[in-house]
Amino acid sequence: MSEVKKAGVLGAGMMGAEIALCFAMTGIEVVIKDITMDLAKRGMERAEKALERLVKKGQFDDSNKKKTLLLMHATDNYGLFSDVDFVIEAVVEDLKIKKDAFAEVDKICKPECLFATNTSSLRVTALATAVSEHRRGKFLGTHFFSPVSIMRLVEVIPGLETTEESVRKAIEVCRTIGKVPIRVKDVAGFAVNRLLHAMWIEAERCVEEGVATPEDIDTGCRLGLGHPIGPFALMDIVTNNLTLDIQEILHKVYGPRFMPRPILRQKVDAGHLGRRTGRGWYDYRNKK
Ligand SMILES: NC(=O)c1ccc[n+]([C@@H]2O[C@H](COP(=O)([O-])OP(=O)(O)OC[C@H]3O[C@@H](n4cnc5c(N)ncnc54)[C@H](O)[C@@H]3O)[C@@H](O)[C@H]2O)c1
């Protein structure tokens, strides 16, 4: 059984809501905080919808649904974090906002509580400076993948001061909630996003060169490589603007091999951001 009896999630958005759900589905009480009660409740609704999808697919027992949802508590303040054993931060990808949130929750949480960030592009070591010195050994990254209720991978990323004991505990927590953790260094893009974006950039280059259409490349990756979804269909879910933001960061750190392709910039300039805007690499306007 996990050493975590109660967890706290900061940010009730796309990631935070489903991260919280994974704790509740394991029978662990979880607090989910956003800026306002309305946003926190929206996160609860998001979690409930994800749970319903799992029930429909036969991946979660309907009779446990109510009990699971009762383990989740929405809040707009840090009060309920005083007795949590594990905090996961999933607020917007902004260094200052994340550091402010960590500094606030650091004042409330027990000294032994572990802190984790779900950042996809910021340095774990830099974020750790937001908390008091005694907690820096208990601070690390846990990078989940979307949709969290389905994707099993978590990259566990120790910062410079993270203790081995904290890494061990975080790995155990991930396993307890049904995830498969891998240990990765605190570098830009960690491991999986580096691989993903390298492939996406090459896929875009193929389209620019007229090698194949996005549709055919997606078919190739699904049927030839065994990927469950093709690169262009996945970019349309992630959104092209987020993809561009991440590639700008990777480009700065790793140089020309991650230079965003002109065709991606054009998509963003045109507002063809993906499913959310009705158009991306594919046209969804008549499919709604
Ligand atoms: N979307 C993805 O596929 C993905 C994958 C892996 C990691 N991430 C990372 O997860 C984090 C969250 O991403 P998301 O897609 O869920 O974003 P999102 O915009 O859907 O949700 C972020 C939430 O944080 C809330 N928030 C902002 N400041 C807050 C504060 N001080 N306290 C509490 N809540 C606050 C916002 O109101 C919002 O509801 C980001 O760091 C992102 O880089 C995202």
The ligand as an SDF file (V2000), in Angstrom:
LIG
                    3D

 44 48  0  0  0  0  0  0  0  0999 V2000
   -1.7640   19.2000  -22.0380 N   0  0  0  0  0  0  0  0  0  0  0  0
   -0.8740   18.2290  -22.1300 C   0  0  0  0  0  0  0  0  0  0  0  0
   -0.9430   17.3380  -23.0180 O   0  0  0  0  0  0  0  0  0  0  0  0
    0.2360   18.1460  -21.1190 C   0  0  0  0  0  0  0  0  0  0  0  0
    1.0130   16.9800  -21.0290 C   0  0  0  0  0  0  0  0  0  0  0  0
    1.9980   16.8870  -20.0450 C   0  0  0  0  0  0  0  0  0  0  0  0
    2.2110   17.9610  -19.1850 C   0  0  0  0  0  0  0  0  0  0  0  0
    1.4660   19.1070  -19.3080 N   0  0  0  0  0  0  0  0  0  0  0  0
    1.7090   20.2100  -18.3620 C   0  0  0  0  0  0  0  0  0  0  0  0
    0.7000   20.1560  -17.3450 O   0  0  0  0  0  0  0  0  0  0  0  0
    0.4430   21.4890  -16.8580 C   0  0  0  0  0  0  0  0  0  0  0  0
   -1.0370   21.7990  -16.9920 C   0  0  0  0  0  0  0  0  0  0  0  0
   -1.4150   21.6600  -18.3300 O   0  0  0  0  0  0  0  0  0  0  0  0
   -2.9430   21.5910  -18.7900 P   0  0  0  0  0  0  0  0  0  0  0  0
   -2.9350   21.1880  -20.2090 O   0  0  0  0  0  0  0  0  0  0  0  0
   -3.7280   20.8260  -17.7770 O   0  0  0  0  0  0  0  0  0  0  0  0
   -3.3460   23.1400  -18.6730 O   0  0  0  0  0  0  0  0  0  0  0  0
   -4.8160   23.7720  -18.4920 P   0  0  0  0  0  0  0  0  0  0  0  0
   -4.7000   25.1610  -18.9960 O   0  0  0  0  0  0  0  0  0  0  0  0
   -5.8620   22.8580  -19.0310 O   0  0  0  0  0  0  0  0  0  0  0  0
   -5.0110   23.8100  -16.8910 O   0  0  0  0  0  0  0  0  0  0  0  0
   -4.2540   24.6290  -16.0420 C   0  0  0  0  0  0  0  0  0  0  0  0
   -5.1300   25.0100  -14.8840 C   0  0  0  0  0  0  0  0  0  0  0  0
   -4.3250   25.6370  -13.8660 O   0  0  0  0  0  0  0  0  0  0  0  0
   -5.1260   26.6280  -13.2710 C   0  0  0  0  0  0  0  0  0  0  0  0
   -4.3000   27.5370  -12.4600 N   0  0  0  0  0  0  0  0  0  0  0  0
   -3.5730   28.5880  -12.8530 C   0  0  0  0  0  0  0  0  0  0  0  0
   -2.9470   29.1350  -11.7810 N   0  0  0  0  0  0  0  0  0  0  0  0
   -3.2950   28.4010  -10.6950 C   0  0  0  0  0  0  0  0  0  0  0  0
   -2.9800   28.4570   -9.3060 C   0  0  0  0  0  0  0  0  0  0  0  0
   -2.1770   29.3920   -8.8160 N   0  0  0  0  0  0  0  0  0  0  0  0
   -3.5050   27.5090   -8.4900 N   0  0  0  0  0  0  0  0  0  0  0  0
   -4.3050   26.5410   -8.9840 C   0  0  0  0  0  0  0  0  0  0  0  0
   -4.6470   26.4560  -10.2880 N   0  0  0  0  0  0  0  0  0  0  0  0
   -4.1450   27.3690  -11.1280 C   0  0  0  0  0  0  0  0  0  0  0  0
   -5.8770   27.2610  -14.4440 C   0  0  0  0  0  0  0  0  0  0  0  0
   -7.0120   27.9880  -14.0030 O   0  0  0  0  0  0  0  0  0  0  0  0
   -6.2390   26.0030  -15.2390 C   0  0  0  0  0  0  0  0  0  0  0  0
   -7.4970   25.4750  -14.8420 O   0  0  0  0  0  0  0  0  0  0  0  0
    1.3510   22.4050  -17.6710 C   0  0  0  0  0  0  0  0  0  0  0  0
    2.5500   22.6040  -16.9520 O   0  0  0  0  0  0  0  0  0  0  0  0
    1.6320   21.6050  -18.9390 C   0  0  0  0  0  0  0  0  0  0  0  0
    2.8260   21.9640  -19.5660 O   0  0  0  0  0  0  0  0  0  0  0  0
    0.4670   19.2090  -20.2380 C   0  0  0  0  0  0  0  0  0  0  0  0
  1  2  1  0
  2  3  2  0
  2  4  1  0
  4  5  1  0
  4 44  2  0
  5  6  2  0
  6  7  1  0
  7  8  2  0
  8  9  1  0
  8 44  1  0
  9 10  1  0
  9 42  1  0
 10 11  1  0
 11 12  1  0
 11 40  1  0
 12 13  1  0
 13 14  1  0
 14 15  2  0
 14 16  1  0
 14 17  1  0
 17 18  1  0
 18 19  2  0
 18 20  1  0
 18 21  1  0
 21 22  1  0
 22 23  1  0
 23 24  1  0
 23 38  1  0
 24 25  1  0
 25 26  1  0
 25 36  1  0
 26 27  1  0
 26 35  1  0
 27 28  2  0
 28 29  1  0
 29 30  1  0
 29 35  2  0
 30 31  1  0
 30 32  2  0
 32 33  1  0
 33 34  2  0
 34 35  1  0
 36 37  1  0
 36 38  1  0
 38 39  1  0
 40 41  1  0
 40 42  1  0
 42 43  1  0
M  CHG  2   8   1  16  -1
M  END
$$$$
